[in-house]
């Protein structure tokens, strides 16, 4: 039963990897390429959001 489980997860991971790296016909990019392109923008947004949350927390606790 253990070997069958490893075969199943191995096969599933190969299909997922193939799906994520398969190039689209319209623009020649894959899902992984899209994520790599958007990573700097997302990191910048997270940094701004964390700075805003920290500032709001400091202002809220400063009154007490």
C-alpha positions, 0 to 999 in steps of 0.5 A: 500500500505504501508503494502505491501511495508513492506512485500516485503522488509521484505521478500527480506531481509530474502532471502538476509540474507539466501543467504549470510549465506548459507554454500557452499558444497565445503568448508563449508563456507559462503559469510559472513565467507569469508568477515570476513576472508578478513577484516584484510587484506583489512584494512591493505591495506586501511591503507597503501594506505591512508598513501601513499596518505597522503605522496604524498599530503604532497610532492606535496603541499610542492613544492608550 
